[in-house]
Amino acid sequence: MISPSVTLAGDRVRLPVRDDLLAPLLDALAIAYAEDPYMTGRLLTGHAARVLALDYAECSLDMPEYERAIRAAEADGSREALLAGLPDDVQRDPSLTPDDAITLAGRLTRIAGFIRRTTNRTTRP
């Protein structure tokens, strides 16, 4: 279950989803690299080239929109190819039962309401 909390600054709600997702992804990447460093390096290098090309296309003022779309599709494709090679036990997206989703929504609402009440009190003259 995702446990929302307040950030240290007290002005935002933190969803620690990435903590649960990043550790298994990094572990899987490390294992893949240990098993076949050459191929893993080539796959990551190819994906990096596509991501950098997309970044350039998004920042370029004279890049046609169709070129941005092509580069985005290439980056998505290489990312999907890398994710498809992950072991089945690595959870890619968190999935919640309806009851868990309702519980999470309630927690988010309570925390956000607390932040809003706290912020509104301190900003008034």
Backbone as CSV, one residue per row, in Angstrom:
resi,resn,N_x,N_y,N_z,CA_x,CA_y,CA_z,C_x,C_y,C_z
1,MET,0.839,-1.186,0.000,0.000,0.000,0.000,0.878,1.241,0.000
2,ILE,0.480,2.216,-0.773,1.188,3.482,-0.850,0.808,4.300,0.375
3,SER,1.808,4.804,1.089,1.549,5.582,2.301,1.931,7.033,2.081
4,PRO,0.956,7.898,1.818,1.278,9.311,1.616,1.742,9.955,2.913
5,SER,2.572,10.976,2.775,3.047,11.712,3.938,3.279,13.154,3.533
6,VAL,3.552,13.991,4.517,3.835,15.396,4.274,5.336,15.548,4.053
7,THR,5.738,16.391,3.111,7.164,16.638,2.880,7.766,17.336,4.084
8,LEU,9.091,17.372,4.138,9.765,18.036,5.255,9.425,19.513,5.329
9,ALA,9.237,20.140,4.185,8.879,21.561,4.169,7.444,21.768,4.641
10,GLY,6.636,20.718,4.609,5.257,20.817,5.067,4.317,21.458,4.086
11,ASP,4.722,21.569,2.817,3.873,22.253,1.851,3.358,21.352,0.731
12,ARG,3.698,20.074,0.764,3.265,19.137,-0.280,3.013,17.763,0.311
13,VAL,2.250,16.965,-0.447,2.010,15.574,-0.082,3.002,14.723,-0.864
14,ARG,3.689,13.844,-0.173,4.671,12.966,-0.813,4.071,11.574,-0.976
15,LEU,4.154,11.053,-2.206,3.748,9.677,-2.491,5.015,8.859,-2.733
16,PRO,5.425,8.033,-1.801,6.684,7.306,-1.949,6.578,6.104,-2.887
17,VAL,5.961,6.297,-4.042,5.805,5.210,-5.007,7.155,4.837,-5.587
18,ARG,7.969,5.830,-5.883,9.246,5.564,-6.542,10.169,4.719,-5.683
19,ASP,10.112,4.872,-4.364,10.965,4.066,-3.504,10.691,2.588,-3.701
20,ASP,9.410,2.246,-3.830,9.032,0.848,-4.016,9.360,0.360,-5.419
21,LEU,9.396,1.251,-6.385,9.647,0.861,-7.768,11.112,0.944,-8.150
22,LEU,11.828,1.937,-7.650,13.202,2.132,-8.079,14.149,1.053,-7.592
23,ALA,14.014,0.629,-6.365,14.935,-0.378,-5.838,14.896,-1.664,-6.658
24,PRO,13.714,-2.249,-6.941,13.711,-3.462,-7.767,14.209,-3.222,-9.191
25,LEU,13.932,-2.033,-9.744,14.420,-1.732,-11.092,15.944,-1.647,-11.128
26,LEU,16.519,-0.974,-10.131,17.971,-0.889,-10.075,18.601,-2.259,-9.838
27,ASP,17.958,-3.065,-8.995,18.458,-4.420,-8.757,18.427,-5.240,-10.034
28,ALA,17.332,-5.159,-10.775,17.216,-5.901,-12.036,18.244,-5.412,-13.051
29,LEU,18.479,-4.099,-13.099,19.472,-3.553,-14.010,20.871,-4.043,-13.633
30,ALA,21.171,-4.049,-12.347,22.489,-4.518,-11.900,22.690,-5.992,-12.239
31,ILE,21.664,-6.796,-12.052,21.762,-8.216,-12.376,21.940,-8.408,-13.881
32,ALA,21.169,-7.667,-14.676,21.295,-7.769,-16.133,22.689,-7.365,-16.577
33,TYR,23.226,-6.338,-15.983,24.569,-5.889,-16.352,25.614,-6.923,-15.950
34,ALA,25.449,-7.512,-14.775,26.393,-8.541,-14.328,26.343,-9.767,-15.239
35,GLU,25.164,-10.125,-15.718,25.012,-11.300,-16.580,25.557,-11.058,-17.990
36,ASP,25.335,-9.861,-18.541,25.788,-9.571,-19.904,26.069,-8.069,-20.033
37,PRO,27.245,-7.634,-19.567,27.526,-6.191,-19.575,27.551,-5.582,-20.976
38,TYR,28.005,-6.330,-21.957,28.097,-5.789,-23.309,26.702,-5.484,-23.868
39,MET,25.814,-6.454,-23.820,24.480,-6.256,-24.394,23.667,-5.249,-23.581
40,THR,23.766,-5.328,-22.263,23.041,-4.369,-21.420,23.536,-2.953,-21.691
41,GLY,24.840,-2.794,-21.834,25.406,-1.486,-22.144,24.933,-0.964,-23.490
42,ARG,24.861,-1.842,-24.483,24.382,-1.424,-25.809,22.918,-1.004,-25.751
43,LEU,22.100,-1.772,-25.022,20.676,-1.424,-24.911,20.492,-0.076,-24.214
44,LEU,21.227,0.131,-23.138,21.117,1.396,-22.414,21.667,2.568,-23.231
45,THR,22.739,2.332,-23.956,23.307,3.381,-24.805,22.335,3.765,-25.919
46,GLY,21.695,2.765,-26.519,20.701,3.046,-27.553,19.523,3.837,-27.014
47,HIS,19.064,3.465,-25.819,17.955,4.200,-25.211,18.390,5.627,-24.870
48,ALA,19.598,5.777,-24.352,20.100,7.113,-24.003,20.157,8.006,-25.243
49,ALA,20.589,7.454,-26.363,20.640,8.246,-27.602,19.247,8.710,-28.008
50,ARG,18.266,7.845,-27.857,16.891,8.226,-28.219,16.319,9.265,-27.257
51,VAL,16.630,9.134,-25.981,16.158,10.106,-24.998,16.804,11.469,-25.247
52,LEU,18.097,11.484,-25.547,18.773,12.749,-25.838,18.240,13.387,-27.118
53,ALA,17.938,12.573,-28.117,17.358,13.102,-29.361,15.978,13.707,-29.090
54,LEU,15.201,13.055,-28.236,13.890,13.596,-27.867,14.051,14.902,-27.103
55,ASP,14.982,14.951,-26.179,15.212,16.166,-25.415,15.598,17.319,-26.335
56,TYR,16.467,17.045,-27.293,16.855,18.074,-28.255,15.641,18.545,-29.060
57,ALA,14.818,17.599,-29.503,13.644,17.951,-30.305,12.659,18.794,-29.511
58,GLU,12.493,18.488,-28.232,11.549,19.243,-27.408,12.053,20.648,-27.108
59,CYS,13.367,20.830,-27.059,13.929,22.143,-26.736,14.201,23.006,-27.963
60,SER,14.250,22.382,-29.130,14.565,23.118,-30.348,13.351,23.925,-30.808
61,LEU,13.582,25.181,-31.112,12.489,26.054,-31.537,12.055,25.809,-32.973
62,ASP,12.966,25.310,-33.816,12.627,25.116,-35.219,12.372,23.657,-35.598
63,MET,12.200,22.797,-34.610,11.949,21.376,-34.874,10.472,21.192,-35.237
64,PRO,10.186,20.550,-36.367,8.786,20.307,-36.729,8.115,19.352,-35.727
65,GLU,6.824,19.511,-35.572,6.079,18.702,-34.594,6.140,17.214,-34.928
66,TYR,6.121,16.879,-36.228,6.176,15.462,-36.582,7.512,14.838,-36.158
67,GLU,8.596,15.634,-36.182,9.903,15.132,-35.753,9.911,14.874,-34.247
68,ARG,9.278,15.757,-33.492,9.157,15.528,-32.044,8.380,14.247,-31.774
69,ALA,7.305,14.045,-32.515,6.484,12.847,-32.326,7.267,11.579,-32.662
70,ILE,8.063,11.629,-33.715,8.867,10.466,-34.103,9.892,10.158,-33.014
71,ARG,10.566,11.174,-32.539,11.587,10.957,-31.505,10.964,10.489,-30.193
72,ALA,9.781,10.983,-29.872,9.087,10.508,-28.666,8.713,9.036,-28.809
73,ALA,8.249,8.655,-29.985,7.890,7.252,-30.219,9.117,6.350,-30.140
74,GLU,10.248,6.825,-30.672,11.478,6.029,-30.594,11.933,5.852,-29.150
75,ALA,11.866,6.919,-28.362,12.256,6.821,-26.948,11.299,5.898,-26.192
76,ASP,10.004,6.031,-26.469,9.030,5.138,-25.825,9.281,3.693,-26.204
77,GLY,9.608,3.461,-27.464,9.853,2.096,-27.929,11.062,1.469,-27.272
78,SER,12.149,2.215,-27.166,13.339,1.650,-26.528,13.119,1.452,-25.032
79,ARG,12.349,2.348,-24.408,12.026,2.194,-22.991,11.173,0.943,-22.768
80,GLU,10.184,0.761,-23.628,9.329,-0.423,-23.507,10.124,-1.706,-23.721
81,ALA,11.067,-1.665,-24.654,11.898,-2.845,-24.898,12.743,-3.177,-23.670
82,LEU,13.279,-2.155,-23.032,14.059,-2.391,-21.810,13.174,-2.917,-20.688
83,LEU,11.993,-2.333,-20.526,11.088,-2.777,-19.465,10.561,-4.189,-19.709
84,ALA,10.420,-4.553,-20.971,9.933,-5.897,-21.290,10.931,-6.965,-20.872
85,GLY,12.195,-6.594,-20.777,13.215,-7.558,-20.374,13.352,-7.730,-18.877
86,LEU,12.579,-6.974,-18.107,12.659,-7.099,-16.651,12.022,-8.408,-16.183
87,PRO,12.483,-8.920,-15.060,11.839,-10.119,-14.516,10.379,-9.850,-14.171
88,ASP,9.578,-10.900,-14.170,8.143,-10.753,-13.909,7.837,-10.283,-12.493
89,ASP,8.739,-10.541,-11.542,8.453,-10.169,-10.157,8.689,-8.684,-9.867
90,VAL,9.224,-7.937,-10.834,9.416,-6.502,-10.651,8.119,-5.800,-11.027
91,GLN,7.506,-5.145,-10.041,6.242,-4.453,-10.266,6.511,-3.138,-10.973
92,ARG,5.929,-2.974,-12.160,6.182,-1.772,-12.945,5.272,-0.611,-12.530
93,ASP,4.027,-0.860,-12.340,3.082,0.167,-11.925,2.347,-0.333,-10.690
94,PRO,2.167,0.537,-9.711,1.401,0.101,-8.559,-0.057,-0.118,-8.947
95,SER,-0.630,-1.185,-8.465,-2.052,-1.425,-8.718,-2.739,-1.600,-7.370
96,LEU,-3.888,-0.989,-7.256,-4.632,-0.987,-6.000,-5.995,-1.619,-6.211
97,THR,-6.441,-2.310,-5.195,-7.817,-2.793,-5.218,-8.732,-1.580,-5.050
98,PRO,-10.002,-1.704,-5.366,-10.898,-0.556,-5.172,-10.894,-0.048,-3.726
99,ASP,-10.885,-0.947,-2.759,-10.867,-0.516,-1.356,-9.570,0.215,-1.013
100,ASP,-8.438,-0.300,-1.500,-7.164,0.367,-1.249,-7.119,1.737,-1.916
101,ALA,-7.686,1.848,-3.113,-7.718,3.135,-3.810,-8.562,4.146,-3.039
102,ILE,-9.691,3.714,-2.515,-10.549,4.611,-1.729,-9.841,5.025,-0.447
103,THR,-9.154,4.084,0.192,-8.406,4.399,1.413,-7.305,5.407,1.114
104,LEU,-6.570,5.193,0.024,-5.509,6.120,-0.360,-6.080,7.504,-0.656
105,ALA,-7.190,7.549,-1.355,-7.819,8.840,-1.663,-8.210,9.568,-0.376
106,GLY,-8.724,8.841,0.586,-9.080,9.451,1.872,-7.863,9.994,2.595
107,ARG,-6.773,9.230,2.588,-5.544,9.692,3.241,-4.995,10.935,2.553
108,LEU,-5.001,10.918,1.221,-4.519,12.090,0.477,-5.350,13.322,0.798
109,THR,-6.654,13.149,0.851,-7.548,14.264,1.138,-7.287,14.818,2.539
110,ARG,-7.133,13.940,3.519,-6.868,14.404,4.886,-5.545,15.151,4.980
111,ILE,-4.495,14.611,4.361,-3.187,15.256,4.431,-3.207,16.594,3.692
112,ALA,-3.792,16.619,2.496,-3.862,17.868,1.733,-4.698,18.900,2.477
113,GLY,-5.778,18.479,3.105,-6.596,19.402,3.895,-5.822,19.972,5.065
114,PHE,-5.015,19.131,5.705,-4.188,19.597,6.820,-3.190,20.641,6.335
115,ILE,-2.553,20.384,5.200,-1.580,21.339,4.659,-2.270,22.641,4.294
116,ARG,-3.431,22.547,3.665,-4.154,23.758,3.269,-4.543,24.581,4.497
117,ARG,-5.055,23.919,5.540,-5.437,24.653,6.754,-4.214,25.302,7.399
118,THR,-3.098,24.575,7.457,-1.875,25.101,8.058,-1.333,26.264,7.246
119,THR,-1.336,26.131,5.928,-0.820,27.185,5.054,-1.685,28.429,5.131
120,ASN,-2.997,28.246,5.127,-3.888,29.400,5.171,-3.769,30.156,6.482
121,ARG,-3.509,29.479,7.584,-3.350,30.162,8.867,-2.098,31.002,8.901
122,THR,-1.015,30.484,8.336,0.256,31.208,8.431,0.370,32.338,7.432
123,THR,-0.448,32.333,6.363,-0.316,33.387,5.353,-1.222,34.565,5.611
124,ARG,-2.142,34.445,6.534,-3.033,35.579,6.825,-2.315,36.630,7.656
125,PRO,-2.627,37.912,7.429,-1.943,38.983,8.180,-2.365,39.035,9.624
